[in-house]
Every structure is written in C-alpha cells, then in structure tokens.
Amino acid sequence: YAQTAPAISSITPQTGPLSGGTSVTIQGSGFSGAGDQVSFGGVLGTITADSTTSITVTTPSRSSPGPVDVTVTTAGGQSVTIASGFVYLVGPTTSASFSPSSIPSDGSAAATLTITVTNPNPSIELDFITVQSSNSTLRFSALSTNCPSTGGAKLSSPSPGVLTLSNVQLAGGASCTVTAQVTATAAGPQSLVPGGDVLQGYDFMFGPYQGVPGNAAVLNVGPPTPVTPAPITSEIAADKTGQADVTTRATGGPFTSAAVVSVAPVAAGTAEVVQTSGTAGVNATFAIKFAPALHFSGPAVVTYTLSNGFATSAPGTVTFSVAARADPTADPDVKGLIQAQVETAHRFAEAQLSNFNGRLETLHGEGPGQNRNGISLAVGDGGQPGPDQNAFLPPDGKFLPNGGSSPQPRGLGSAAAAISKADGRGLGGGRTGSSWTGNLSVWAGGAVDFGMHKGDPNRSKLKFSTSGVTFGADYRVSDLLIVGAGVGYGLDQTKVGTDGTKSKATSWIGALYGSLHESEQTYVDGAIGYGKLRYDSRRWYAAAPEFELGKRDGDELFASLTFAWEVRTKLALIAPYGRIDAIHARLDPFTETGGVGALAYAAQSANSLKSTLGVHGDYLYRVGRNSWQPRFRLEYQHEFEGTGSFALTYADWLNGPTYRASTDPTRRDHFLFGLGTDYRSKNLILSFDFKDDVDNGTNRSSEVRAKAVWNF
C-alpha cells in the first residue's frame, strides 16, 4: 500500500506576533492523523490537534518579523511546504505625550495629546487603531490626523475616554500622527496606554492592553484652576519692606508656587515671592514681599499668579502704598540732639567765663605790691571773692581783736597787703626766696554743672552734665590794672529723651582777661576767648530701628564785661554788679552714619547775648586761729531774644528735600541763687559752693564747686 502525499489547502490565520503562541489551523489531505510535525521557518510548532485532513498548531516565537515557510511532515516522513505561508508581524509602535502634563479637573484648561503611530513591518499595511484611556473622565476634542488612507481616515471619540482611528492604510515602516485636545472631569492621574496583543488578519486593535511596544502617557488631573483673591492693598512705611499674603483668600489650592509677573511703575522697587509656611503642593502659603526703591513713595502695583501643579491662575494684584519719608524735624530726638549741641556750646563758654570772672573777683581785694605766690587747685570757679585767709592775722599770727583796724585801709580783701613775714610764708611773705615775681600768680579752677531742659514740647527732654576746668596766670601791671591769660578744657554729656540718644562733647579754649580798678570801690572786669568744639552723637531712629552715629566739629568766640561796686568792712563784703556776656558759636556740617535714617546736617550758628544784675557777699567768722567765711550770690539774668535754625537732608538723598526747623528761642529770664563757705587756716583754704539756676519753667541747672588752695 502506498501512502498518499500530504497537501495543504489553507492556513488560518496567516499572521501572528513575534512572541509566537498563535493558534494556526492547517487544512489539507494526506496527513498521518498522529505523529505529524509542523515547522514555521524551520522551527517546530506545538501540535494541539491532528487528523488526516486538519492540524491545529501553536506558532513558536521568532526574533525578527517577516514571512516564513510552513512545512508539514507526516509520520512516514513525507512533507509539504507552503512558501511564505505565515508572516510574523510587529505591532505598530506608538509614542504619546500630553502638553501640558497637568490640567484642572473643572475642564477650564486643556492639554494637547499627540500620538505618533509607526508600522515597523516591512510591507504589511495597518488599517485600524483604537486608543483608550484607563479612565472614562477624559474628553477628546479638536481631533486631527495626517494618517494616509485611500478612502479617508476616520478619527473619532465615540465615548468618553476612547479615541478611535480607522480606515488607515499605513505602509510598512511608515508613521503618522494623531492630535486631540483633552479635558478632564475628575481629579487624579489619567493613563493613556496604547498597545495590545490581538491581531485579526490585517486589522489591529490597541486598547488598554500590555505587551505591544509603546509608552504610557500620564496626564495629571488636579484641582480647579487657581483663582486669586480680590485685589489686595497693603500700606508700608518709607524705607521699610512690605509683605502681603496671597493664598489665604485664594481658591484652587493646594498651591505649588506663586510668581511675580510685573511691578508698576518699574522703578518703584523689587518684588519677590516668599513661602511663609507649609510644604509646596500640600499646605503651603505664599506671600509677595516688596522692597521700595530708595526715595520712592506712592502706590506700587505688583502683578502675580498662583499655580497648583495643574494650572496657573489669571494674574492678581497687590497694591503697596509706600508712605513718603517722614519729615525728620518732626522727630523729637532730632530736634533734641541739635538743641543739645547748641546748649553745650553755650555751657562750655559760660563755664569758662564763670571761671575767669570768679578769678577776677578774687583779685579785687588785693593791694599793690602784694605777693600772690601760690597755686590754687580747685573744682570750683577759680576762687570766690573774699578776704585773704591771712587778712586778719597780724605778724604774730593772731587775729586782730573785734573792731581792730587793718593796717591797710583797702578793705577786707586787701588787709593782708600790709602783713609781712620775714620767713616768706603766707601772702605777705615778701618777694625773696620765690621763683615767681611778686606781681605774677597762677591758678586753676573748675566746676561741674548738671541739670535738665524741657523746652519745646515737640522735642525730647535734655539731661546734661558739663564740667569745665581752667588754668590761668595773671600779672599786676599797676595798682589799677591786672591782665592775664588762660586755657580751659570742657567735657559735656547730654542725654536726649529716653531711647538712648545722647551727645558727648569736648572743648579746648584760650582766653585773655583783665581787671581795671577805676576807683576805691569800683572795678571793670573783662574776658575774651576762643574755643574749638568736638561732638560725638548717637541718635535713635525708631522707624528702622537703629542708631545713627555722628561726629561734628565747631568753634566759638565768647566775651564778658563786668562792672562791680564793692562795699567792704573788716568782716563783711557786699558787692552789686552788672555783666554782659556774648557768645557766638559756629557748628560745622556733618553727616551721620548707620542706616536709612542717617541725616546730613548743614552748618549752623548758635549765638547768645545775656545781661546779668547781681549781688554777692560774705562774712568772716573767727574760730581760734582759723575762720569760716560763708557767702551768698543772687543774680537775675536776661537772655535777649533770638532764634537759631538748622537745615538737614537724608544722608542717602542729598539732592532730596531740605528740611528746616528752629532751635528753642533764647529769650529767657534766669534767677540764680548760690550759697558757699570757706574754711581757712594758716596756709589752707577749703571751699564749697552750690548754685541753682532756674529760668521760666523749662530749664533748671545746678552747679557744685569745690576748691582747695595751698599757699606757700
């Protein structure tokens, strides 16, 4: 018996993927019914059913696409081959993307979906594609494609989340593109997964399946588009930065970021976004921080946007109203500091004039030819008027009896002129044995003046402490004239207000002085001097807050003219007097350093003209060989009317506005009351004085003087 040769009448299907596993049915005749083999391109498949007329076989995998021969071999070794009977295919590759990759869930913004389809097969045409999202909340619109087709490609979205492209004839190795606008109706990531593994002849369906080359494009769908709050306004002071929250009243959070779009006017300043709390995209809050440009004032409009990771808001606005720089003369500490420097210049001159006038008063009682060898070291006024400590000591060192007469009828202070001791001790010690001539004396004096000045209610209160020390030498030209010269040093510290503003100052002066003895009881005293001033200031600027530091120089001229009439007895002195004091001070310009509140001050003058009517007196009490000499002083002082002014600008804006203000008016009436005493022994004088000066209710000062004089 001869076996019939096998024959193949059909192969179904004739295509399949490279991965194999396609169930293929081969129809024919002459098959063995058992033991048959089927190979695809030389690789055996797996037979699942076998009969003499039909074989069902599963295709093996293959590494490259294309047609292969299909061979059936019977159990008897006979075979039949169909050339290119089966074609291994590669599914079309896809590349999908969304731009942007995030959209809001309220449908207010769309993303553009772009799908590129490529047929990698060498010759097989692709004629059907379906693209479907993993969620039906996507909406496709504005569909377009350039895929070729003889009858016209069909692109549609038959249902939410489904995009279908059909009737496409894409040649092997060719590509085409599909685009669509995508909106969403629900939040959450939306995956568009092209691919599939179902092949039906030349028709391909790509749904949400795995296994076919392609990428999954993910579209993030989030909260609705952010909406910025209503326009925000914020007021900020000059030279300060402002900050306005822009998320608390906004909708569409959580927010991932904020951005500054513009500042108008452009030169108004700079704006930036600051995250004030939380984590971006979770619970973050944002603010717009605005720093005005130097000298800018008025409204500055900052335009900004908010983003939540899925969309960006329409622009919102924050208007920062920047206040103009304040008038610095309205700052109580500014006026207080200038007033302090003016008054310090006056007190320096007054302290030195007081020392020189005090010295001149002590010379009134000295007679001609009297030896004034000695050094007076004092914290006081350089000596108060009164008798010499030995004025009532006769040659044996004892006091004259009550009612006794002085050898010199020149009065209480000149009694010692007639007293002489051979050993040269005391004021009557003669001219021998001394390094000084009998008509030359040197002296030193000083005082500490402290007090408070309220003054203008629009400036800070002043508390001051001024000390001045003077060193001088004088020479008796004749019985009628004494001339001298001296130098002095002053130190002042004035506290302005209560915030730490203060002024420290020093002065050096040189002066000439003299006394003219016109008659037995009248004297004309004069002094004139020149001084250099130096200030160090520290001013509190509350708006910053910070201290502004300054250094300033100046100089001054001062003069005094006194007319005195003295009535003396052996134990007492009464001396009315009148005096004119004039001071002209010039303070140089200076510029503070520190910060935005620093000021530049122009030069200014500080003048004073004061008249004085007064009386002083003393009385001598003897206690054994020593004595006490209490004294008093009363003065009425009138400071003639005059007002100083000062001008200043901001240090960082020298061409900006100039501000002007006045110092306190100088017209004031003063009343001075003083008490003091001397303790006198043979060679020593200890003195103490206290003065209190009160004007018309705004200024009060006190002065303490102490003096020790040792004669040799």
C-alpha positions in Angstrom: 0.0 0.0 0.0 1.4 3.4 -1.0 0.8 6.4 1.4 -0.8 9.5 -0.2 1.5 12.5 -0.3 0.4 15.4 2.1 -1.1 18.5 0.6 -2.1 21.9 2.2 -5.2 23.7 1.1 -5.3 26.7 3.7 -3.5 28.2 6.6 -5.6 30.2 9.1 -4.5 32.8 10.3 -1.5 33.6 8.2 -0.1 36.3 10.5 1.0 36.4 14.1 3.2 38.2 16.6 6.9 37.6 17.1 6.2 36.2 20.5 4.5 33.2 19.0 1.6 31.4 20.6 -0.7 32.0 17.7 -3.1 29.0 17.1 -3.0 28.2 13.4 -5.3 25.7 11.6 -3.8 23.9 8.5 -6.4 22.3 6.2 -5.3 19.6 3.7 -5.0 15.9 2.9 -2.6 13.1 3.3 -1.9 13.9 7.0 -1.0 10.9 9.2 -3.6 11.8 11.9 -0.9 11.2 14.5 2.8 11.9 14.7 2.6 14.8 12.2 5.0 17.8 12.6 4.6 21.4 11.6 7.5 23.9 11.3 7.5 27.7 10.9 10.7 28.8 9.3 12.4 25.6 10.4 11.2 25.9 14.0 8.6 23.3 15.1 5.4 24.4 16.5 3.3 22.7 19.1 0.5 20.5 17.7 -2.7 20.5 19.7 -5.0 18.6 17.3 -4.1 16.2 14.4 -6.2 14.4 11.9 -5.7 13.2 8.3 -7.3 16.4 6.9 -6.6 19.1 9.6 -3.8 20.0 12.0 -4.0 22.7 14.8 -0.6 24.0 15.8 0.7 26.8 18.1 3.4 29.0 16.5 6.8 29.3 18.0 8.4 32.6 18.7 10.7 34.4 16.3 13.3 37.1 16.6 12.5 39.2 13.5 9.4 39.9 11.6 8.6 38.7 8.1 7.2 35.8 6.1 8.4 32.2 6.9 7.8 28.9 5.1 5.2 26.5 6.7 6.2 22.8 6.4 4.0 19.8 7.4 5.9 16.4 7.8 3.9 13.2 8.2 4.8 10.3 10.4 6.0 8.5 7.4 8.5 11.2 6.6 6.7 12.8 3.7 6.4 16.6 3.7 4.7 19.5 2.0 5.9 23.2 2.2 4.0 26.4 1.6 6.4 29.2 0.9 5.8 32.4 3.0 2.8 30.6 4.4 2.9 32.6 7.6 4.0 36.1 8.4 5.4 37.2 11.7 4.4 40.8 12.5 5.4 43.6 14.9 2.5 45.7 16.4 2.8 49.3 15.5 4.9 51.3 17.9 3.3 54.4 19.5 4.6 57.5 21.2 2.1 59.5 23.2 2.5 62.7 25.2 0.5 65.4 26.9 1.3 69.1 26.9 1.0 70.4 29.5 1.2 67.3 31.6 -1.3 68.7 34.2 -4.7 70.1 33.8 -7.5 71.1 36.3 -10.5 68.8 36.8 -13.1 71.5 36.0 -12.5 71.5 32.3 -11.3 75.0 32.3 -8.0 74.2 30.7 -7.0 71.6 28.1 -3.9 69.5 27.3 -2.8 68.6 23.8 -2.5 64.9 23.2 -0.1 63.9 20.4 0.2 60.2 19.3 2.7 59.1 16.7 2.0 55.7 15.2 4.7 53.8 13.3 4.2 50.5 11.4 7.5 48.6 11.8 6.6 45.8 9.4 8.3 45.8 6.1 5.2 45.6 3.9 2.0 44.8 5.8 -0.4 47.7 6.0 -2.1 48.8 9.2 -5.8 49.8 8.8 -7.4 50.0 12.3 -6.3 51.7 15.6 -8.2 52.2 18.8 -6.7 54.3 21.7 -8.4 54.1 25.0 -7.6 55.8 28.4 -7.7 53.9 31.6 -10.4 56.3 32.9 -13.5 57.5 31.1 -13.3 61.0 32.6 -11.2 62.3 29.7 -12.9 64.2 26.9 -11.3 64.4 23.4 -12.0 67.3 21.0 -10.4 69.1 18.1 -9.3 65.8 16.5 -6.9 65.8 13.6 -4.6 63.3 11.9 -2.3 63.0 8.9 -2.5 59.2 8.6 -3.0 58.1 5.0 -6.0 56.3 3.6 -7.3 55.7 0.1 -10.9 56.2 1.4 -10.1 58.8 4.0 -9.0 58.0 7.6 -11.7 58.2 10.2 -10.8 59.8 13.6 -13.4 59.9 16.3 -14.2 59.7 20.0 -17.2 57.5 20.2 -17.3 57.7 24.0 -15.6 59.5 26.9 -12.0 58.2 27.3 -12.0 56.5 23.9 -10.3 57.7 20.7 -10.7 55.6 17.5 -8.7 55.9 14.3 -9.9 53.7 11.5 -9.6 53.1 7.7 -5.9 53.9 7.9 -3.5 52.4 5.4 -0.1 52.8 6.8 2.7 51.2 4.8 5.4 49.2 6.4 8.0 51.4 8.0 5.8 54.5 7.7 4.5 56.8 10.5 1.6 59.2 11.0 0.3 61.5 13.8 -2.9 62.0 15.7 -3.6 65.1 17.8 -6.5 66.0 20.1 -7.4 68.4 22.8 -8.0 66.7 26.2 -10.0 68.0 29.1 -10.9 66.2 32.3 -13.9 66.0 34.6 -12.3 64.3 37.6 -9.1 64.6 39.5 -6.3 62.1 39.5 -3.7 60.7 37.1 -5.1 59.5 33.7 -3.0 56.9 31.9 -3.3 56.6 28.2 -1.9 53.1 27.4 -1.5 52.4 23.7 -0.9 48.7 22.9 -2.5 45.3 22.6 -1.9 41.8 21.5 -4.9 41.0 19.4 -4.2 40.5 15.7 -7.1 39.8 13.3 -5.6 39.5 9.9 -4.5 42.9 8.9 -6.7 44.6 11.5 -5.1 45.8 14.7 -6.8 46.9 17.9 -4.8 48.8 20.5 -6.7 49.1 23.8 -5.6 49.2 27.4 -3.5 46.0 27.0 0.1 45.3 27.6 2.7 43.6 25.5 2.9 45.8 22.4 5.7 48.4 22.2 4.7 51.9 23.2 4.7 54.3 26.1 2.0 55.1 28.7 1.5 58.9 28.7 0.2 60.1 32.0 -2.0 63.2 32.4 -2.2 64.6 35.9 -5.7 66.0 36.6 -5.9 68.1 39.7 -7.9 70.8 41.4 -9.7 73.5 39.5 -7.7 76.4 38.1 -6.5 78.7 40.9 -8.4 81.9 41.4 -6.5 84.8 43.0 -8.3 86.8 45.6 -9.7 90.3 45.0 -7.1 93.0 44.6 -5.1 93.3 47.8 -3.8 96.6 49.3 -1.0 97.0 51.8 0.5 100.1 53.4 4.1 100.3 54.3 6.3 102.9 55.8 9.1 104.6 54.0 12.4 102.7 53.9 10.6 99.5 55.0 9.7 96.3 53.2 6.1 95.1 52.9 4.6 91.7 52.7 1.1 90.6 51.7 -0.4 87.1 51.9 -1.8 86.0 48.5 -3.1 82.4 49.3 -5.3 82.6 52.3 -8.3 84.0 50.4 -7.5 82.3 47.0 -9.2 79.2 45.7 -7.9 76.2 43.9 -5.3 75.0 46.4 -3.2 73.4 47.5 -0.7 75.6 45.7 2.7 74.7 44.5 4.1 78.1 43.7 3.5 81.8 43.1 5.2 84.0 40.6 5.7 87.8 40.2 4.6 88.9 36.8 5.4 92.6 36.9 5.9 95.7 39.1 4.3 99.1 38.1 5.9 101.5 37.9 9.0 99.6 37.1 11.2 101.8 39.2 9.0 101.5 42.2 11.0 98.7 43.8 11.5 94.9 43.7 9.1 92.2 44.5 9.6 88.5 45.2 7.6 85.5 46.3 8.2 84.0 49.8 6.8 80.8 51.1 5.5 81.6 54.5 4.5 78.2 55.8 3.8 74.6 54.9 5.0 72.3 52.1 4.5 73.2 48.4 1.6 71.3 46.9 0.4 70.2 50.3 -0.4 73.1 52.6 1.9 75.9 51.5 1.1 79.5 51.8 2.8 82.2 49.8 3.2 86.0 50.1 4.5 88.8 47.9 7.4 90.7 49.6 8.0 94.2 48.2 11.1 96.4 48.9 10.5 100.0 47.7 13.3 101.7 45.8 15.2 104.4 47.6 13.1 107.6 47.8 10.0 106.0 46.2 6.6 106.9 47.6 3.1 106.3 46.4 1.3 103.2 45.0 3.2 100.3 43.6 1.2 97.6 41.8 2.6 94.0 41.9 1.0 91.6 39.5 1.4 87.9 40.3 0.0 84.4 39.5 -0.7 81.3 41.6 -0.2 77.7 40.5 -1.4 74.4 42.0 0.6 72.0 39.9 -2.2 71.5 37.3 -2.9 75.1 36.2 -1.9 78.7 36.7 -4.3 81.4 37.7 -5.1 84.6 35.9 -2.9 87.5 37.2 -3.9 89.0 40.5 -2.6 92.3 42.0 -1.2 93.6 45.3 -1.0 97.4 45.7 1.6 98.5 48.1 1.1 102.1 49.2 4.5 103.4 50.3 4.4 106.4 52.6 6.7 109.3 51.9 9.7 109.7 54.0 8.9 111.4 57.2 10.0 115.0 58.0 13.0 114.3 60.3 12.5 117.6 62.1 9.3 116.1 63.5 11.4 113.5 65.3 11.7 114.8 68.9 15.2 113.2 69.1 16.4 115.1 66.0 15.4 118.5 67.5 16.6 117.4 70.9 20.1 116.5 69.6 20.5 119.8 67.8 19.3 121.7 70.8 21.7 119.7 73.0 24.7 120.6 70.8 23.7 124.3 70.7 23.3 124.4 74.5 26.5 122.5 75.0 28.4 125.2 73.1 26.8 127.9 75.3 27.6 126.0 78.5 31.2 125.5 77.5 31.6 129.2 77.1 29.6 130.1 80.2 31.7 127.7 82.3 34.9 129.3 81.2 33.6 132.8 81.6 32.4 131.8 85.1 35.9 130.6 86.0 37.6 133.8 84.6 35.0 136.1 86.3 35.4 134.3 89.5 39.2 134.7 89.3 38.8 138.4 88.6 36.5 138.8 91.6 39.2 137.4 93.8 41.7 140.0 92.6 39.5 142.9 93.6 40.7 142.9 97.2 44.4 142.6 96.6 46.6 145.7 97.2 49.6 146.9 95.2 52.9 145.1 95.8 51.2 142.2 97.4 52.8 138.8 96.9 50.4 136.4 95.3 52.9 133.5 95.2 50.8 130.3 95.4 48.9 127.7 93.4 45.1 127.3 93.6 43.8 123.9 92.6 40.1 123.9 92.6 37.0 122.1 91.4 35.1 125.4 91.5 35.1 128.8 89.9 38.8 129.6 90.4 38.2 131.4 93.6 35.3 133.4 95.1 35.6 137.0 96.1 36.5 137.5 99.7 39.4 138.3 102.0 42.7 136.6 102.0 42.9 133.8 104.5 45.5 135.8 106.5 43.9 139.1 106.1 43.2 139.3 109.9 46.4 137.7 111.1 48.9 140.2 112.5 52.7 139.5 112.3 52.4 137.2 115.3 49.8 135.1 113.5 46.9 136.1 115.8 43.6 137.7 114.7 43.0 141.3 115.2 40.6 142.0 118.0 37.0 142.7 117.1 36.8 146.3 116.0 40.5 146.5 115.3 41.7 148.2 112.2 43.6 146.7 109.3 47.0 148.1 108.6 45.7 148.7 105.0 42.5 150.6 104.6 41.9 148.9 101.2 39.2 146.8 102.7 38.6 143.2 103.7 40.5 141.5 100.9 43.4 143.9 100.9 44.2 143.8 104.6 47.0 141.2 104.0 48.8 143.6 101.9 50.3 145.3 104.9 51.2 142.0 106.7 54.6 140.6 106.1 56.6 137.7 107.5 60.3 137.5 107.3 60.3 133.8 106.6 58.3 134.3 103.4 55.3 132.3 104.5 51.7 133.4 103.7 50.6 136.0 101.3 52.8 138.6 103.0 56.0 136.6 102.7 57.9 139.2 100.7 59.5 138.8 97.3 62.7 136.9 98.2 63.0 133.1 98.1 60.3 132.7 95.4 60.6 131.6 91.8 57.8 134.0 90.9 57.9 137.7 90.9 55.5 139.3 93.4 53.1 140.5 90.7 52.6 137.1 89.0 50.1 134.4 90.0 49.0 131.1 88.6 45.7 129.5 89.3 43.3 126.7 88.4 39.6 126.4 88.7 36.7 124.3 87.5 33.1 123.3 88.1 30.5 120.6 87.3 27.2 121.8 86.0 24.2 119.4 85.7 20.6 119.9 85.0 17.5 119.4 82.8 16.0 121.3 80.0 12.4 120.6 78.9 12.0 123.4 76.3 9.9 122.8 73.2 7.2 120.1 73.8 7.9 118.9 70.2 11.4 117.8 71.1 12.9 115.4 73.6 13.9 116.5 77.1 17.6 117.1 77.8 19.6 115.9 80.8 23.1 117.3 80.8 26.3 117.3 82.8 29.0 119.8 81.9 32.4 120.2 83.5 35.0 122.9 82.8 38.4 123.4 84.2 40.6 126.5 83.6 44.3 127.1 84.1 45.5 130.7 84.1 48.2 133.2 85.0 47.8 136.9 85.7 50.1 139.8 86.2 49.6 143.1 88.1 50.7 145.8 85.7 49.9 148.5 88.2 47.7 149.3 91.2 44.9 149.9 88.7 45.4 147.1 86.2 45.8 143.3 86.2 46.0 141.3 83.0 46.1 137.5 82.5 45.7 134.6 80.1 44.4 131.1 80.5 43.4 127.9 78.8 40.5 125.6 79.5 39.1 122.2 78.8 35.4 121.2 78.9 33.6 117.9 78.9 29.8 117.5 78.4 27.4 114.6 78.2 23.7 115.2 77.4 21.1 112.6 77.3 18.2 113.3 74.8 14.9 111.7 75.6 14.6 108.1 76.9 15.6 105.9 73.9 19.4 106.2 74.2 20.0 109.3 72.1 23.0 111.2 73.5 25.6 113.8 72.7 29.2 113.8 74.0 31.4 116.9 73.5 34.8 118.3 74.4 36.2 121.8 74.1 39.6 123.5 74.3 39.7 127.3 74.8 42.2 130.1 75.1 41.4 133.4 76.7 42.7 136.8 77.8 41.3 138.6 80.8 41.9 141.7 82.9 40.6 143.9 85.7 40.7 147.7 85.9 40.4 149.3 89.4 38.8 152.5 88.4 38.3 153.9 92.0 38.5 152.8 95.6 35.3 150.7 95.3 34.6 150.1 91.5 36.1 147.6 89.1 35.7 146.8 85.4 36.5 143.2 84.5 36.7 141.7 81.0 37.5 138.4 79.4 37.5 137.3 75.7 38.3 133.9 74.4 38.2 131.4 71.5 37.4 127.7 71.7 37.3 124.6 69.5 34.4 122.1 69.9 34.1 118.4 69.0 30.9 116.4 69.3 30.2 112.7 69.1 26.5 111.9 68.8 24.3 108.8 68.8 20.6 109.2 67.7 17.9 106.6 67.9 15.9 106.2 64.7 12.8 104.3 65.8 11.5 103.5 62.2 14.4 101.2 61.4 15.0 100.7 64.4 18.7 101.6 64.7 21.2 104.1 66.0 22.6 106.8 63.7 26.1 108.0 64.6 27.7 111.4 64.0 30.9 113.4 64.5 30.8 117.2 64.4 33.3 120.0 64.9 32.8 123.6 65.7 34.3 126.7 67.2 33.2 129.7 69.3 34.0 133.2 70.4 33.0 134.5 73.8 33.4 137.6 75.8 32.3 139.1 79.1 32.3 142.6 80.5 31.5 143.3 84.2 31.0 146.5 86.2 31.3 145.9 90.0 30.9 148.1 93.1 32.2 146.7 96.4 31.5 147.8 99.9 33.8 146.3 102.5 34.2 146.3 106.2 36.7 144.4 108.3 34.4 141.3 108.3 31.9 141.7 105.6 31.6 142.3 101.9 28.6 143.4 99.8 29.2 143.7 96.0 26.5 144.5 93.5 27.5 144.1 89.8 26.3 144.1 86.3 27.5 142.0 83.4 27.1 141.4 79.7 28.1 138.0 78.2 28.2 137.3 74.5 28.7 134.0 72.7 29.0 133.3 69.0 29.3 129.6 68.2 29.5 128.0 64.7 28.8 124.3 64.3 30.2 122.7 61.2 28.1 120.5 58.9 28.2 116.7 59.5 26.7 113.6 58.2 25.5 110.6 60.3 26.3 107.0 59.5 24.2 104.0 60.3 21.3 103.3 58.0 18.3 104.6 56.2 17.6 107.2 58.9 21.0 108.8 58.8 20.8 112.6 58.2 23.1 115.2 56.8 23.1 118.5 58.8 24.1 121.9 57.5 26.4 124.3 59.3 24.6 126.4 61.9 25.3 129.3 64.2 24.4 129.4 67.9 24.5 132.9 69.4 23.7 134.1 72.9 23.6 137.6 74.4 22.9 137.8 78.1 22.8 140.5 80.7 23.1 140.0 84.4 22.3 142.0 87.5 23.6 140.5 90.7 24.9 140.9 94.2 27.3 138.7 96.2 28.6 139.0 99.7 30.4 137.2 102.5 31.1 137.4 106.2 34.1 136.2 108.2 33.7 134.2 111.5 36.8 133.6 113.5 37.3 130.3 115.4 40.6 130.4 117.2 43.4 130.8 114.7 41.1 129.6 111.9 38.0 131.1 110.3 34.7 130.3 108.4 33.6 132.6 105.7 30.0 131.8 104.4 28.8 133.6 101.3 25.8 134.1 99.1 25.1 135.1 95.5 21.9 136.3 93.9 21.5 137.0 90.1 18.9 138.0 87.7 19.8 137.1 84.1 18.0 138.1 80.9 18.9 136.3 77.7 17.9 138.5 74.8 15.6 137.2 72.2 17.0 135.2 69.3 16.1 132.1 67.4 18.5 129.8 65.7 17.6 127.5 62.8 19.1 124.3 61.3 18.7 122.6 58.0 19.1 118.9 57.1 18.5 116.3 54.5 18.6 112.5 54.4 22.2 111.3 54.0 21.3 108.9 51.2 19.3 111.6 49.4 21.4 114.7 49.4 19.6 116.2 46.4 16.2 115.5 48.0 14.1 117.8 50.1 15.8 120.1 52.6 14.0 120.2 56.0 14.3 123.2 58.3 13.4 123.9 61.9 14.3 126.3 64.7 16.0 125.7 68.0 14.4 126.9 71.2 14.1 130.7 71.4 16.9 132.2 73.5 14.8 134.8 75.2 14.7 133.6 78.8 14.8 135.1 82.3 17.1 133.3 84.8 17.2 133.5 88.6 20.4 132.2 90.3 20.8 131.6 93.9 24.1 130.4 95.4 25.5 129.5 98.8 29.0 128.7 99.8 31.6 128.7 102.5 35.4 128.8 103.0 37.3 127.1 105.8 40.6 129.0 106.3 43.6 128.0 108.3 47.1 129.5 108.1 48.1 128.0 104.7 45.0 126.3 103.5 41.6 127.3 102.1 38.8 124.7 101.6 35.8 126.0 99.7 32.5 124.6 98.7 29.7 126.3 96.7 26.3 125.3 95.4 24.3 127.3 92.8 20.8 126.7 91.5 19.7 128.3 88.2 16.0 128.4 87.2 14.5 130.1 84.2 10.9 130.5 83.2 9.9 126.9 83.9 11.7 124.9 81.1 15.3 124.8 82.2 16.9 124.1 85.5 20.6 123.5 86.3 22.7 123.2 89.4 26.3 123.7 89.9 28.7 122.3 92.5 32.2 123.7 93.1 34.9 122.7 95.5 38.3 124.3 95.9 41.4 123.7 97.8 44.1 126.5 97.9 47.5 126.0 99.5 49.7 129.0 99.9 53.5 128.7 100.3 
